[in-house]
Amino acid sequence: MLEDDVGECRRAEPIPRAGPGDIARARTRAQGARYGILGVAVAQLVVTTASTFLNLYVAGRIVSLPATSLLREFRTAAIGSLVMVVTVQLVQHVLKDLPDGVILAIGTCVGATVYVATVWIVDRKTARQVHSTVMKSFGRP
């Protein structure tokens, strides 16, 4: 029994039972996107890429540098990221029968290793600078 605004009691209406379609719609809403987590990741990539190019263009105009010279600074990281993504996708495909936690742990280790190795191969100078900066942040020369 529920009490309404004037203080009278009335019978509560029963909650309708959810059907199979309702459950599927709720599950889709719970995922947060029509295309799942991969769709969210791709959308984030597209927006971030467009925003980065726009920011580089504006920054280049402010400091009188062409956008191409600014983009060259991202070359090493972009190559490392592409190689890492392809490798991790292949590892996930090969390990698809294992539990998700194991795939995540192995994929993370493989991804980090491949990224560092790719950056080292493509541009050793940048890799040494990053190594030096990380060591200094830990208080080591």
HUGIGI-V912197 format. One record per run of one state. SS is the DSSP state (H for helix, E for strand, - for the rest). FROM is the first residue (numbers start at 1). TO is the last residue. If there is no record, write none. Layout:
BEGIN
((SS/FROM/TO) (SS/FROM/TO))
END
This chain:
BEGIN
((-/1/1) (E/2/3) (-/4/8) (E/9/10) (-/11/19) (H/20/31) (-/32/35) (H/36/63) (-/64/66) (H/67/72) (-/73/74) (H/75/94) (-/95/99) (H/100/122) (-/123/123) (H/124/137) (-/138/141))
END
